[in-house]
Amino acid sequence: MKDTKFSFEDLDVWQKAVGFSKIVIELAEKIDTGRKHYRLIEQLEASSTSIAMNIAEGKGRYSKKEFVHFLYISRGSLYETITLLIILHQNKWIQENQLNELKKLASEIGKMLSSLINSIKKSMV
């Protein structure tokens, strides 16, 4: 029996975003804040998973314009995730090398999102 595959699964940026969220979630599981700032950690998990989810949702829409809209939302979620990671680092809940590694991955995803957005917008003209 052949596996069912959705079109968004072929997108390199979606695959990279899923991998990024996996790393962020694994990091979040290890954070010990003393008072346990659960809302911050939950928001970190939500924003990191939102990146790939918005790519998928946009790909499922009927127009390129809608897809681009969801890619912008995805990029916003990426920036939100990095902001939360910076806050966690400033509170010494994650190490600088962890932050830098995630920023490097996020930068790559951001560039991929921008390229995809530009490519789709050019095809709409």
Jmol script that loads the backbone (N, CA, C; Angstrom):
load data "model"
ATOM      1  N   MET A   1       0.825  -1.180   0.000  1.00  0.00           N
ATOM      2  CA  MET A   1       0.000   0.000   0.000  1.00  0.00           C
ATOM      3  C   MET A   1       0.875   1.251   0.000  1.00  0.00           C
ATOM      4  N   LYS A   2       0.549   2.179  -0.863  1.00  0.00           N
ATOM      5  CA  LYS A   2       1.341   3.390  -1.012  1.00  0.00           C
ATOM      6  C   LYS A   2       0.968   4.422   0.059  1.00  0.00           C
ATOM      7  N   ASP A   3       2.000   5.093   0.601  1.00  0.00           N
ATOM      8  CA  ASP A   3       1.766   6.142   1.596  1.00  0.00           C
ATOM      9  C   ASP A   3       1.123   7.350   0.944  1.00  0.00           C
ATOM     10  N   THR A   4       0.220   7.986   1.681  1.00  0.00           N
ATOM     11  CA  THR A   4      -0.382   9.226   1.241  1.00  0.00           C
ATOM     12  C   THR A   4       0.580  10.357   1.582  1.00  0.00           C
ATOM     13  N   LYS A   5       0.743  11.265   0.632  1.00  0.00           N
ATOM     14  CA  LYS A   5       1.646  12.378   0.853  1.00  0.00           C
ATOM     15  C   LYS A   5       0.952  13.662   0.438  1.00  0.00           C
ATOM     16  N   PHE A   6       1.095  14.701   1.249  1.00  0.00           N
ATOM     17  CA  PHE A   6       0.539  16.004   0.940  1.00  0.00           C
ATOM     18  C   PHE A   6       1.588  16.851   0.232  1.00  0.00           C
ATOM     19  N   SER A   7       1.137  17.783  -0.604  1.00  0.00           N
ATOM     20  CA  SER A   7       2.068  18.579  -1.418  1.00  0.00           C
ATOM     21  C   SER A   7       3.030  19.407  -0.566  1.00  0.00           C
ATOM     22  N   PHE A   8       2.602  19.870   0.591  1.00  0.00           N
ATOM     23  CA  PHE A   8       3.499  20.682   1.421  1.00  0.00           C
ATOM     24  C   PHE A   8       4.680  19.887   1.938  1.00  0.00           C
ATOM     25  N   GLU A   9       4.540  18.571   2.023  1.00  0.00           N
ATOM     26  CA  GLU A   9       5.628  17.735   2.539  1.00  0.00           C
ATOM     27  C   GLU A   9       6.847  17.755   1.624  1.00  0.00           C
ATOM     28  N   ASP A  10       6.653  18.128   0.370  1.00  0.00           N
ATOM     29  CA  ASP A  10       7.768  18.210  -0.576  1.00  0.00           C
ATOM     30  C   ASP A  10       8.546  19.518  -0.468  1.00  0.00           C
ATOM     31  N   LEU A  11       8.011  20.474   0.239  1.00  0.00           N
ATOM     32  CA  LEU A  11       8.680  21.771   0.363  1.00  0.00           C
ATOM     33  C   LEU A  11       9.851  21.673   1.340  1.00  0.00           C
ATOM     34  N   ASP A  12      11.046  22.016   0.856  1.00  0.00           N
ATOM     35  CA  ASP A  12      12.235  21.976   1.710  1.00  0.00           C
ATOM     36  C   ASP A  12      12.071  22.869   2.941  1.00  0.00           C
ATOM     37  N   VAL A  13      11.437  24.027   2.763  1.00  0.00           N
ATOM     38  CA  VAL A  13      11.273  24.956   3.876  1.00  0.00           C
ATOM     39  C   VAL A  13      10.345  24.364   4.939  1.00  0.00           C
ATOM     40  N   TRP A  14       9.334  23.633   4.515  1.00  0.00           N
ATOM     41  CA  TRP A  14       8.435  22.985   5.481  1.00  0.00           C
ATOM     42  C   TRP A  14       9.208  21.917   6.261  1.00  0.00           C
ATOM     43  N   GLN A  15       9.995  21.098   5.551  1.00  0.00           N
ATOM     44  CA  GLN A  15      10.776  20.050   6.199  1.00  0.00           C
ATOM     45  C   GLN A  15      11.755  20.640   7.218  1.00  0.00           C
ATOM     46  N   LYS A  16      12.411  21.733   6.834  1.00  0.00           N
ATOM     47  CA  LYS A  16      13.365  22.378   7.729  1.00  0.00           C
ATOM     48  C   LYS A  16      12.646  22.992   8.939  1.00  0.00           C
ATOM     49  N   ALA A  17      11.452  23.548   8.714  1.00  0.00           N
ATOM     50  CA  ALA A  17      10.672  24.136   9.809  1.00  0.00           C
ATOM     51  C   ALA A  17      10.217  23.060  10.799  1.00  0.00           C
ATOM     52  N   VAL A  18       9.841  21.898  10.304  1.00  0.00           N
ATOM     53  CA  VAL A  18       9.461  20.790  11.187  1.00  0.00           C
ATOM     54  C   VAL A  18      10.661  20.364  12.035  1.00  0.00           C
ATOM     55  N   GLY A  19      11.817  20.258  11.407  1.00  0.00           N
ATOM     56  CA  GLY A  19      13.034  19.899  12.141  1.00  0.00           C
ATOM     57  C   GLY A  19      13.399  20.948  13.184  1.00  0.00           C
ATOM     58  N   PHE A  20      13.235  22.219  12.831  1.00  0.00           N
ATOM     59  CA  PHE A  20      13.503  23.318  13.758  1.00  0.00           C
ATOM     60  C   PHE A  20      12.591  23.224  14.974  1.00  0.00           C
ATOM     61  N   SER A  21      11.309  22.999  14.742  1.00  0.00           N
ATOM     62  CA  SER A  21      10.372  22.922  15.863  1.00  0.00           C
ATOM     63  C   SER A  21      10.688  21.725  16.758  1.00  0.00           C
ATOM     64  N   LYS A  22      11.141  20.632  16.178  1.00  0.00           N
ATOM     65  CA  LYS A  22      11.520  19.459  16.972  1.00  0.00           C
ATOM     66  C   LYS A  22      12.667  19.805  17.920  1.00  0.00           C
ATOM     67  N   ILE A  23      13.653  20.523  17.413  1.00  0.00           N
ATOM     68  CA  ILE A  23      14.798  20.921  18.234  1.00  0.00           C
ATOM     69  C   ILE A  23      14.345  21.872  19.344  1.00  0.00           C
ATOM     70  N   VAL A  24      13.484  22.832  18.996  1.00  0.00           N
ATOM     71  CA  VAL A  24      12.998  23.797  19.983  1.00  0.00           C
ATOM     72  C   VAL A  24      12.196  23.088  21.079  1.00  0.00           C
ATOM     73  N   ILE A  25      11.335  22.166  20.694  1.00  0.00           N
ATOM     74  CA  ILE A  25      10.535  21.431  21.677  1.00  0.00           C
ATOM     75  C   ILE A  25      11.433  20.598  22.602  1.00  0.00           C
ATOM     76  N   GLU A  26      12.441  19.945  22.025  1.00  0.00           N
ATOM     77  CA  GLU A  26      13.382  19.172  22.846  1.00  0.00           C
ATOM     78  C   GLU A  26      14.113  20.078  23.836  1.00  0.00           C
ATOM     79  N   LEU A  27      14.483  21.280  23.395  1.00  0.00           N
ATOM     80  CA  LEU A  27      15.135  22.236  24.275  1.00  0.00           C
ATOM     81  C   LEU A  27      14.174  22.692  25.378  1.00  0.00           C
ATOM     82  N   ALA A  28      12.942  22.986  24.989  1.00  0.00           N
ATOM     83  CA  ALA A  28      11.933  23.457  25.954  1.00  0.00           C
ATOM     84  C   ALA A  28      11.680  22.435  27.049  1.00  0.00           C
ATOM     85  N   GLU A  29      11.748  21.157  26.703  1.00  0.00           N
ATOM     86  CA  GLU A  29      11.519  20.100  27.689  1.00  0.00           C
ATOM     87  C   GLU A  29      12.602  20.072  28.773  1.00  0.00           C
ATOM     88  N   LYS A  30      13.773  20.622  28.457  1.00  0.00           N
ATOM     89  CA  LYS A  30      14.901  20.590  29.398  1.00  0.00           C
ATOM     90  C   LYS A  30      15.029  21.871  30.217  1.00  0.00           C
ATOM     91  N   ILE A  31      14.241  22.879  29.905  1.00  0.00           N
ATOM     92  CA  ILE A  31      14.370  24.166  30.592  1.00  0.00           C
ATOM     93  C   ILE A  31      13.858  24.053  32.019  1.00  0.00           C
ATOM     94  N   ASP A  32      14.696  24.506  32.939  1.00  0.00           N
ATOM     95  CA  ASP A  32      14.315  24.548  34.351  1.00  0.00           C
ATOM     96  C   ASP A  32      14.434  25.998  34.808  1.00  0.00           C
ATOM     97  N   THR A  33      13.307  26.649  34.996  1.00  0.00           N
ATOM     98  CA  THR A  33      13.300  28.072  35.324  1.00  0.00           C
ATOM     99  C   THR A  33      13.125  28.348  36.812  1.00  0.00           C
ATOM    100  N   GLY A  34      13.127  27.332  37.629  1.00  0.00           N
ATOM    101  CA  GLY A  34      12.911  27.551  39.056  1.00  0.00           C
ATOM    102  C   GLY A  34      11.435  27.751  39.351  1.00  0.00           C
ATOM    103  N   ARG A  35      10.903  28.912  39.000  1.00  0.00           N
ATOM    104  CA  ARG A  35       9.481  29.196  39.201  1.00  0.00           C
ATOM    105  C   ARG A  35       8.625  28.563  38.114  1.00  0.00           C
ATOM    106  N   LYS A  36       9.241  28.052  37.119  1.00  0.00           N
ATOM    107  CA  LYS A  36       8.531  27.436  35.986  1.00  0.00           C
ATOM    108  C   LYS A  36       7.608  28.435  35.291  1.00  0.00           C
ATOM    109  N   HIS A  37       8.127  29.062  34.310  1.00  0.00           N
ATOM    110  CA  HIS A  37       7.361  30.015  33.497  1.00  0.00           C
ATOM    111  C   HIS A  37       6.696  29.238  32.359  1.00  0.00           C
ATOM    112  N   TYR A  38       5.667  28.509  32.721  1.00  0.00           N
ATOM    113  CA  TYR A  38       5.013  27.616  31.770  1.00  0.00           C
ATOM    114  C   TYR A  38       4.466  28.343  30.546  1.00  0.00           C
ATOM    115  N   ARG A  39       3.906  29.520  30.744  1.00  0.00           N
ATOM    116  CA  ARG A  39       3.314  30.238  29.613  1.00  0.00           C
ATOM    117  C   ARG A  39       4.358  30.601  28.576  1.00  0.00           C
ATOM    118  N   LEU A  40       5.541  31.016  29.022  1.00  0.00           N
ATOM    119  CA  LEU A  40       6.607  31.328  28.073  1.00  0.00           C
ATOM    120  C   LEU A  40       7.031  30.082  27.302  1.00  0.00           C
ATOM    121  N   ILE A  41       7.164  28.989  28.005  1.00  0.00           N
ATOM    122  CA  ILE A  41       7.588  27.743  27.365  1.00  0.00           C
ATOM    123  C   ILE A  41       6.506  27.238  26.411  1.00  0.00           C
ATOM    124  N   GLU A  42       5.251  27.323  26.834  1.00  0.00           N
ATOM    125  CA  GLU A  42       4.150  26.929  25.945  1.00  0.00           C
ATOM    126  C   GLU A  42       4.106  27.819  24.709  1.00  0.00           C
ATOM    127  N   GLN A  43       4.338  29.115  24.881  1.00  0.00           N
ATOM    128  CA  GLN A  43       4.341  30.035  23.747  1.00  0.00           C
ATOM    129  C   GLN A  43       5.502  29.726  22.803  1.00  0.00           C
ATOM    130  N   LEU A  44       6.640  29.343  23.357  1.00  0.00           N
ATOM    131  CA  LEU A  44       7.792  28.953  22.544  1.00  0.00           C
ATOM    132  C   LEU A  44       7.439  27.735  21.688  1.00  0.00           C
ATOM    133  N   GLU A  45       6.820  26.746  22.302  1.00  0.00           N
ATOM    134  CA  GLU A  45       6.424  25.554  21.551  1.00  0.00           C
ATOM    135  C   GLU A  45       5.381  25.900  20.491  1.00  0.00           C
ATOM    136  N   ALA A  46       4.437  26.761  20.853  1.00  0.00           N
ATOM    137  CA  ALA A  46       3.377  27.134  19.907  1.00  0.00           C
ATOM    138  C   ALA A  46       3.938  27.910  18.722  1.00  0.00           C
ATOM    139  N   SER A  47       4.789  28.879  18.991  1.00  0.00           N
ATOM    140  CA  SER A  47       5.318  29.686  17.888  1.00  0.00           C
ATOM    141  C   SER A  47       6.240  28.864  16.988  1.00  0.00           C
ATOM    142  N   SER A  48       7.023  27.970  17.571  1.00  0.00           N
ATOM    143  CA  SER A  48       7.939  27.171  16.744  1.00  0.00           C
ATOM    144  C   SER A  48       7.183  26.185  15.856  1.00  0.00           C
ATOM    145  N   THR A  49       6.103  25.615  16.361  1.00  0.00           N
ATOM    146  CA  THR A  49       5.324  24.689  15.532  1.00  0.00           C
ATOM    147  C   THR A  49       4.466  25.437  14.520  1.00  0.00           C
ATOM    148  N   SER A  50       4.131  26.674  14.832  1.00  0.00           N
ATOM    149  CA  SER A  50       3.313  27.495  13.935  1.00  0.00           C
ATOM    150  C   SER A  50       4.023  27.787  12.613  1.00  0.00           C
ATOM    151  N   ILE A  51       5.329  27.761  12.614  1.00  0.00           N
ATOM    152  CA  ILE A  51       6.089  28.044  11.392  1.00  0.00           C
ATOM    153  C   ILE A  51       5.713  27.032  10.307  1.00  0.00           C
ATOM    154  N   ALA A  52       5.886  25.761  10.595  1.00  0.00           N
ATOM    155  CA  ALA A  52       5.572  24.710   9.619  1.00  0.00           C
ATOM    156  C   ALA A  52       4.067  24.604   9.373  1.00  0.00           C
ATOM    157  N   MET A  53       3.278  24.807  10.427  1.00  0.00           N
ATOM    158  CA  MET A  53       1.825  24.677  10.265  1.00  0.00           C
ATOM    159  C   MET A  53       1.271  25.734   9.311  1.00  0.00           C
ATOM    160  N   ASN A  54       1.794  26.947   9.368  1.00  0.00           N
ATOM    161  CA  ASN A  54       1.314  27.981   8.462  1.00  0.00           C
ATOM    162  C   ASN A  54       1.771  27.763   7.032  1.00  0.00           C
ATOM    163  N   ILE A  55       2.942  27.185   6.856  1.00  0.00           N
ATOM    164  CA  ILE A  55       3.375  26.817   5.497  1.00  0.00           C
ATOM    165  C   ILE A  55       2.393  25.798   4.928  1.00  0.00           C
ATOM    166  N   ALA A  56       2.076  24.779   5.725  1.00  0.00           N
ATOM    167  CA  ALA A  56       1.149  23.728   5.283  1.00  0.00           C
ATOM    168  C   ALA A  56      -0.240  24.297   5.016  1.00  0.00           C
ATOM    169  N   GLU A  57      -0.724  25.134   5.923  1.00  0.00           N
ATOM    170  CA  GLU A  57      -2.055  25.700   5.730  1.00  0.00           C
ATOM    171  C   GLU A  57      -2.115  26.562   4.479  1.00  0.00           C
ATOM    172  N   GLY A  58      -1.092  27.353   4.270  1.00  0.00           N
ATOM    173  CA  GLY A  58      -1.055  28.189   3.073  1.00  0.00           C
ATOM    174  C   GLY A  58      -1.012  27.369   1.796  1.00  0.00           C
ATOM    175  N   LYS A  59      -0.255  26.289   1.824  1.00  0.00           N
ATOM    176  CA  LYS A  59      -0.159  25.418   0.640  1.00  0.00           C
ATOM    177  C   LYS A  59      -1.508  24.796   0.316  1.00  0.00           C
ATOM    178  N   GLY A  60      -2.338  24.624   1.341  1.00  0.00           N
ATOM    179  CA  GLY A  60      -3.655  24.032   1.140  1.00  0.00           C
ATOM    180  C   GLY A  60      -4.714  25.014   0.667  1.00  0.00           C
ATOM    181  N   ARG A  61      -4.376  26.271   0.588  1.00  0.00           N
ATOM    182  CA  ARG A  61      -5.340  27.278   0.132  1.00  0.00           C
ATOM    183  C   ARG A  61      -5.461  27.249  -1.387  1.00  0.00           C
ATOM    184  N   TYR A  62      -6.471  27.947  -1.884  1.00  0.00           N
ATOM    185  CA  TYR A  62      -6.786  27.869  -3.315  1.00  0.00           C
ATOM    186  C   TYR A  62      -6.076  28.892  -4.176  1.00  0.00           C
ATOM    187  N   SER A  63      -5.461  29.891  -3.576  1.00  0.00           N
ATOM    188  CA  SER A  63      -4.795  30.893  -4.411  1.00  0.00           C
ATOM    189  C   SER A  63      -3.365  31.124  -3.946  1.00  0.00           C
ATOM    190  N   LYS A  64      -2.561  31.598  -4.872  1.00  0.00           N
ATOM    191  CA  LYS A  64      -1.177  31.933  -4.542  1.00  0.00           C
ATOM    192  C   LYS A  64      -1.131  33.100  -3.562  1.00  0.00           C
ATOM    193  N   LYS A  65      -2.071  34.022  -3.709  1.00  0.00           N
ATOM    194  CA  LYS A  65      -2.123  35.176  -2.811  1.00  0.00           C
ATOM    195  C   LYS A  65      -2.324  34.717  -1.361  1.00  0.00           C
ATOM    196  N   GLU A  66      -3.220  33.754  -1.159  1.00  0.00           N
ATOM    197  CA  GLU A  66      -3.441  33.226   0.192  1.00  0.00           C
ATOM    198  C   GLU A  66      -2.206  32.487   0.703  1.00  0.00           C
ATOM    199  N   PHE A  67      -1.555  31.736  -0.183  1.00  0.00           N
ATOM    200  CA  PHE A  67      -0.353  31.009   0.206  1.00  0.00           C
ATOM    201  C   PHE A  67       0.706  31.990   0.694  1.00  0.00           C
ATOM    202  N   VAL A  68       0.922  33.062  -0.055  1.00  0.00           N
ATOM    203  CA  VAL A  68       1.900  34.074   0.337  1.00  0.00           C
ATOM    204  C   VAL A  68       1.537  34.671   1.701  1.00  0.00           C
ATOM    205  N   HIS A  69       0.255  34.940   1.909  1.00  0.00           N
ATOM    206  CA  HIS A  69      -0.207  35.485   3.186  1.00  0.00           C
ATOM    207  C   HIS A  69       0.206  34.564   4.347  1.00  0.00           C
ATOM    208  N   PHE A  70       0.016  33.276   4.189  1.00  0.00           N
ATOM    209  CA  PHE A  70       0.369  32.329   5.249  1.00  0.00           C
ATOM    210  C   PHE A  70       1.885  32.179   5.394  1.00  0.00           C
ATOM    211  N   LEU A  71       2.626  32.383   4.313  1.00  0.00           N
ATOM    212  CA  LEU A  71       4.082  32.364   4.421  1.00  0.00           C
ATOM    213  C   LEU A  71       4.571  33.559   5.241  1.00  0.00           C
ATOM    214  N   TYR A  72       3.912  34.701   5.074  1.00  0.00           N
ATOM    215  CA  TYR A  72       4.249  35.865   5.908  1.00  0.00           C
ATOM    216  C   TYR A  72       3.947  35.579   7.381  1.00  0.00           C
ATOM    217  N   ILE A  73       2.830  34.940   7.638  1.00  0.00           N
ATOM    218  CA  ILE A  73       2.488  34.573   9.019  1.00  0.00           C
ATOM    219  C   ILE A  73       3.539  33.611   9.576  1.00  0.00           C
ATOM    220  N   SER A  74       3.964  32.666   8.751  1.00  0.00           N
ATOM    221  CA  SER A  74       4.994  31.714   9.149  1.00  0.00           C
ATOM    222  C   SER A  74       6.282  32.445   9.526  1.00  0.00           C
ATOM    223  N   ARG A  75       6.660  33.425   8.719  1.00  0.00           N
ATOM    224  CA  ARG A  75       7.869  34.202   9.004  1.00  0.00           C
ATOM    225  C   ARG A  75       7.712  34.975  10.316  1.00  0.00           C
ATOM    226  N   GLY A  76       6.525  35.493  10.569  1.00  0.00           N
ATOM    227  CA  GLY A  76       6.262  36.163  11.837  1.00  0.00           C
ATOM    228  C   GLY A  76       6.418  35.222  13.018  1.00  0.00           C
ATOM    229  N   SER A  77       5.936  33.998  12.871  1.00  0.00           N
ATOM    230  CA  SER A  77       6.090  32.992  13.930  1.00  0.00           C
ATOM    231  C   SER A  77       7.555  32.654  14.157  1.00  0.00           C
ATOM    232  N   LEU A  78       8.324  32.644  13.087  1.00  0.00           N
ATOM    233  CA  LEU A  78       9.765  32.394  13.192  1.00  0.00           C
ATOM    234  C   LEU A  78      10.417  33.491  14.031  1.00  0.00           C
ATOM    235  N   TYR A  79      10.072  34.746  13.750  1.00  0.00           N
ATOM    236  CA  TYR A  79      10.644  35.876  14.484  1.00  0.00           C
ATOM    237  C   TYR A  79      10.182  35.857  15.952  1.00  0.00           C
ATOM    238  N   GLU A  80       8.943  35.464  16.167  1.00  0.00           N
ATOM    239  CA  GLU A  80       8.424  35.341  17.531  1.00  0.00           C
ATOM    240  C   GLU A  80       9.215  34.286  18.305  1.00  0.00           C
ATOM    241  N   THR A  81       9.490  33.173  17.658  1.00  0.00           N
ATOM    242  CA  THR A  81      10.248  32.097  18.299  1.00  0.00           C
ATOM    243  C   THR A  81      11.641  32.580  18.690  1.00  0.00           C
ATOM    244  N   ILE A  82      12.307  33.280  17.790  1.00  0.00           N
ATOM    245  CA  ILE A  82      13.652  33.782  18.087  1.00  0.00           C
ATOM    246  C   ILE A  82      13.607  34.781  19.240  1.00  0.00           C
ATOM    247  N   THR A  83      12.596  35.639  19.251  1.00  0.00           N
ATOM    248  CA  THR A  83      12.460  36.601  20.357  1.00  0.00           C
ATOM    249  C   THR A  83      12.317  35.873  21.688  1.00  0.00           C
ATOM    250  N   LEU A  84      11.485  34.855  21.725  1.00  0.00           N
ATOM    251  CA  LEU A  84      11.332  34.069  22.955  1.00  0.00           C
ATOM    252  C   LEU A  84      12.644  33.400  23.356  1.00  0.00           C
ATOM    253  N   LEU A  85      13.377  32.882  22.396  1.00  0.00           N
ATOM    254  CA  LEU A  85      14.661  32.249  22.700  1.00  0.00           C
ATOM    255  C   LEU A  85      15.653  33.266  23.261  1.00  0.00           C
ATOM    256  N   ILE A  86      15.634  34.477  22.732  1.00  0.00           N
ATOM    257  CA  ILE A  86      16.506  35.536  23.250  1.00  0.00           C
ATOM    258  C   ILE A  86      16.128  35.860  24.698  1.00  0.00           C
ATOM    259  N   ILE A  87      14.838  35.951  24.963  1.00  0.00           N
ATOM    260  CA  ILE A  87      14.374  36.203  26.335  1.00  0.00           C
ATOM    261  C   ILE A  87      14.828  35.086  27.270  1.00  0.00           C
ATOM    262  N   LEU A  88      14.689  33.843  26.824  1.00  0.00           N
ATOM    263  CA  LEU A  88      15.124  32.708  27.648  1.00  0.00           C
ATOM    264  C   LEU A  88      16.627  32.767  27.914  1.00  0.00           C
ATOM    265  N   HIS A  89      17.375  33.151  26.884  1.00  0.00           N
ATOM    266  CA  HIS A  89      18.829  33.262  27.046  1.00  0.00           C
ATOM    267  C   HIS A  89      19.181  34.384  28.017  1.00  0.00           C
ATOM    268  N   GLN A  90      18.516  35.515  27.891  1.00  0.00           N
ATOM    269  CA  GLN A  90      18.806  36.643  28.786  1.00  0.00           C
ATOM    270  C   GLN A  90      18.496  36.312  30.242  1.00  0.00           C
ATOM    271  N   ASN A  91      17.565  35.391  30.443  1.00  0.00           N
ATOM    272  CA  ASN A  91      17.249  34.932  31.798  1.00  0.00           C
ATOM    273  C   ASN A  91      18.103  33.735  32.214  1.00  0.00           C
ATOM    274  N   LYS A  92      19.070  33.389  31.353  1.00  0.00           N
ATOM    275  CA  LYS A  92      20.014  32.296  31.627  1.00  0.00           C
ATOM    276  C   LYS A  92      19.338  30.927  31.718  1.00  0.00           C
ATOM    277  N   TRP A  93      18.251  30.763  30.986  1.00  0.00           N
ATOM    278  CA  TRP A  93      17.556  29.483  30.956  1.00  0.00           C
ATOM    279  C   TRP A  93      18.023  28.611  29.791  1.00  0.00           C
ATOM    280  N   ILE A  94      18.651  29.245  28.799  1.00  0.00           N
ATOM    281  CA  ILE A  94      19.320  28.488  27.735  1.00  0.00           C
ATOM    282  C   ILE A  94      20.699  29.108  27.529  1.00  0.00           C
ATOM    283  N   GLN A  95      21.607  28.312  27.004  1.00  0.00           N
ATOM    284  CA  GLN A  95      22.984  28.758  26.824  1.00  0.00           C
ATOM    285  C   GLN A  95      23.140  29.523  25.509  1.00  0.00           C
ATOM    286  N   GLU A  96      24.187  30.334  25.453  1.00  0.00           N
ATOM    287  CA  GLU A  96      24.441  31.147  24.262  1.00  0.00           C
ATOM    288  C   GLU A  96      24.654  30.288  23.012  1.00  0.00           C
ATOM    289  N   ASN A  97      25.361  29.173  23.166  1.00  0.00           N
ATOM    290  CA  ASN A  97      25.584  28.306  22.001  1.00  0.00           C
ATOM    291  C   ASN A  97      24.268  27.704  21.490  1.00  0.00           C
ATOM    292  N   GLN A  98      23.331  27.419  22.398  1.00  0.00           N
ATOM    293  CA  GLN A  98      22.017  26.910  21.977  1.00  0.00           C
ATOM    294  C   GLN A  98      21.261  27.986  21.198  1.00  0.00           C
ATOM    295  N   LEU A  99      21.276  29.204  21.733  1.00  0.00           N
ATOM    296  CA  LEU A  99      20.618  30.319  21.049  1.00  0.00           C
ATOM    297  C   LEU A  99      21.229  30.544  19.676  1.00  0.00           C
ATOM    298  N   ASN A 100      22.544  30.569  19.601  1.00  0.00           N
ATOM    299  CA  ASN A 100      23.214  30.837  18.322  1.00  0.00           C
ATOM    300  C   ASN A 100      22.925  29.764  17.286  1.00  0.00           C
ATOM    301  N   GLU A 101      22.891  28.523  17.718  1.00  0.00           N
ATOM    302  CA  GLU A 101      22.593  27.426  16.786  1.00  0.00           C
ATOM    303  C   GLU A 101      21.169  27.558  16.245  1.00  0.00           C
ATOM    304  N   LEU A 102      20.228  27.886  17.119  1.00  0.00           N
ATOM    305  CA  LEU A 102      18.838  28.041  16.686  1.00  0.00           C
ATOM    306  C   LEU A 102      18.665  29.282  15.818  1.00  0.00           C
ATOM    307  N   LYS A 103      19.394  30.351  16.111  1.00  0.00           N
ATOM    308  CA  LYS A 103      19.335  31.552  15.281  1.00  0.00           C
ATOM    309  C   LYS A 103      19.870  31.265  13.875  1.00  0.00           C
ATOM    310  N   LYS A 104      20.899  30.443  13.816  1.00  0.00           N
ATOM    311  CA  LYS A 104      21.476  30.054  12.521  1.00  0.00           C
ATOM    312  C   LYS A 104      20.446  29.278  11.688  1.00  0.00           C
ATOM    313  N   LEU A 105      19.786  28.304  12.314  1.00  0.00           N
ATOM    314  CA  LEU A 105      18.746  27.533  11.623  1.00  0.00           C
ATOM    315  C   LEU A 105      17.575  28.426  11.225  1.00  0.00           C
ATOM    316  N   ALA A 106      17.189  29.327  12.129  1.00  0.00           N
ATOM    317  CA  ALA A 106      16.073  30.230  11.861  1.00  0.00           C
ATOM    318  C   ALA A 106      16.390  31.168  10.704  1.00  0.00           C
ATOM    319  N   SER A 107      17.608  31.634  10.642  1.00  0.00           N
ATOM    320  CA  SER A 107      18.024  32.514   9.546  1.00  0.00           C
ATOM    321  C   SER A 107      17.897  31.800   8.205  1.00  0.00           C
ATOM    322  N   GLU A 108      18.295  30.547   8.189  1.00  0.00           N
ATOM    323  CA  GLU A 108      18.183  29.744   6.969  1.00  0.00           C
ATOM    324  C   GLU A 108      16.711  29.575   6.566  1.00  0.00           C
ATOM    325  N   ILE A 109      15.853  29.287   7.532  1.00  0.00           N
ATOM    326  CA  ILE A 109      14.421  29.137   7.248  1.00  0.00           C
ATOM    327  C   ILE A 109      13.843  30.463   6.775  1.00  0.00           C
ATOM    328  N   GLY A 110      14.242  31.558   7.409  1.00  0.00           N
ATOM    329  CA  GLY A 110      13.766  32.880   7.002  1.00  0.00           C
ATOM    330  C   GLY A 110      14.135  33.201   5.561  1.00  0.00           C
ATOM    331  N   LYS A 111      15.351  32.882   5.175  1.00  0.00           N
ATOM    332  CA  LYS A 111      15.788  33.111   3.792  1.00  0.00           C
ATOM    333  C   LYS A 111      14.990  32.238   2.824  1.00  0.00           C
ATOM    334  N   MET A 112      14.727  31.005   3.226  1.00  0.00           N
ATOM    335  CA  MET A 112      13.942  30.103   2.372  1.00  0.00           C
ATOM    336  C   MET A 112      12.514  30.613   2.210  1.00  0.00           C
ATOM    337  N   LEU A 113      11.928  31.108   3.307  1.00  0.00           N
ATOM    338  CA  LEU A 113      10.572  31.669   3.235  1.00  0.00           C
ATOM    339  C   LEU A 113      10.544  32.883   2.313  1.00  0.00           C
ATOM    340  N   SER A 114      11.515  33.768   2.468  1.00  0.00           N
ATOM    341  CA  SER A 114      11.570  34.965   1.624  1.00  0.00           C
ATOM    342  C   SER A 114      11.726  34.603   0.148  1.00  0.00           C
ATOM    343  N   SER A 115      12.568  33.624  -0.133  1.00  0.00           N
ATOM    344  CA  SER A 115      12.755  33.180  -1.518  1.00  0.00           C
ATOM    345  C   SER A 115      11.475  32.596  -2.094  1.00  0.00           C
ATOM    346  N   LEU A 116      10.781  31.792  -1.287  1.00  0.00           N
ATOM    347  CA  LEU A 116       9.528  31.193  -1.747  1.00  0.00           C
ATOM    348  C   LEU A 116       8.476  32.278  -1.977  1.00  0.00           C
ATOM    349  N   ILE A 117       8.385  33.223  -1.060  1.00  0.00           N
ATOM    350  CA  ILE A 117       7.444  34.333  -1.219  1.00  0.00           C
ATOM    351  C   ILE A 117       7.737  35.091  -2.509  1.00  0.00           C
ATOM    352  N   ASN A 118       9.004  35.445  -2.727  1.00  0.00           N
ATOM    353  CA  ASN A 118       9.379  36.194  -3.931  1.00  0.00           C
ATOM    354  C   ASN A 118       9.096  35.404  -5.201  1.00  0.00           C
ATOM    355  N   SER A 119       9.358  34.117  -5.164  1.00  0.00           N
ATOM    356  CA  SER A 119       9.112  33.259  -6.321  1.00  0.00           C
ATOM    357  C   SER A 119       7.620  33.196  -6.663  1.00  0.00           C
ATOM    358  N   ILE A 120       6.801  33.050  -5.645  1.00  0.00           N
ATOM    359  CA  ILE A 120       5.354  32.977  -5.871  1.00  0.00           C
ATOM    360  C   ILE A 120       4.833  34.322  -6.369  1.00  0.00           C
ATOM    361  N   LYS A 121       5.306  35.409  -5.775  1.00  0.00           N
ATOM    362  CA  LYS A 121       4.839  36.734  -6.186  1.00  0.00           C
ATOM    363  C   LYS A 121       5.215  37.032  -7.644  1.00  0.00           C
ATOM    364  N   LYS A 122       6.410  36.592  -8.043  1.00  0.00           N
ATOM    365  CA  LYS A 122       6.821  36.783  -9.453  1.00  0.00           C
ATOM    366  C   LYS A 122       5.934  36.004 -10.409  1.00  0.00           C
ATOM    367  N   SER A 123       5.497  34.824  -9.975  1.00  0.00           N
ATOM    368  CA  SER A 123       4.647  33.995 -10.841  1.00  0.00           C
ATOM    369  C   SER A 123       3.220  34.513 -10.917  1.00  0.00           C
ATOM    370  N   MET A 124       2.870  35.437 -10.018  1.00  0.00           N
ATOM    371  CA  MET A 124       1.505  35.986 -10.001  1.00  0.00           C
ATOM    372  C   MET A 124       1.368  37.165 -10.959  1.00  0.00           C
ATOM    373  N   VAL A 125       2.484  37.693 -11.446  1.00  0.00           N
ATOM    374  CA  VAL A 125       2.448  38.877 -12.321  1.00  0.00           C
ATOM    375  C   VAL A 125       2.069  38.496 -13.727  1.00  0.00           C
TER     376      VAL A 125
END
end "model"
wireframe off; spacefill off
backbone 0.3
color backbone group
